[in-house]
Amino acid sequence: MRKEQHRGILPFPLKQYGKSTLGAPLLYAPCKEKCTLLVIAGIHGEEPETTFLLSRILRYFAEPLQSVAFILCANPDGAALGTRGNSNGVDLNRNFPTANWSTKTTLSKATLESKRITELSPGKTPASEAETKSLIKLIGKLQPAEILSIHSPLACVEAPAITPLAHFLTEISETPYKKDIGYPTPGSLGTWCKENSVHCITWELPRLAPEILAQKFARKVAGYLLEKGN
Ligand SMILES: [Zn+2]
């Protein structure tokens, strides 16, 4: 594994898979061969540390990996605005076309201990948002067996099964494994993945400053992905 490179640039060019509601390019780092894992950060715009950490992970690679693709920021408008949802106020992680999708306002919580009080729209219809549509299209094209979706700051690893990657993440982040989050999440990427036979791991980072997250995890995750995804 090479040393972490210049902070100012990514080691290889990204590709575009669509456009956000406000017209920002939706970008991903493709893999060289068949994609087995897609890593996604920044689907919630107020979790920019997920994008920061993933960017730091990518700096360890000299070129795209054989079988792992990456989305640094699935919600660039939300990231630019500092909002959880996109520029329409839609929680993209409740906008996926699942059997239990509903028009009900979605509630989320800021910490594991707090109540779910943050209100957001799940969208007018399933997959109403440009960001959701493009992501579904990209997943269809790449056909990964597993998706790793990075969130913060609930400090847990949630996945239907403890796959080697899920196990590795619980080990390095010293956080609990959860089979599910404890309440229904209609329209979430995780629920959509279940219905479409993709194993989805939600990695909720601990509540730490971006620089600390990078120090703790970037090198370890990069090493794991280089070994398994190359
Ligand atoms: Zn989140």
Residues whose N, C-alpha, C, O or C-beta is under 5 A from the ligand:
A	BS01	ZN	H44 H151 S152
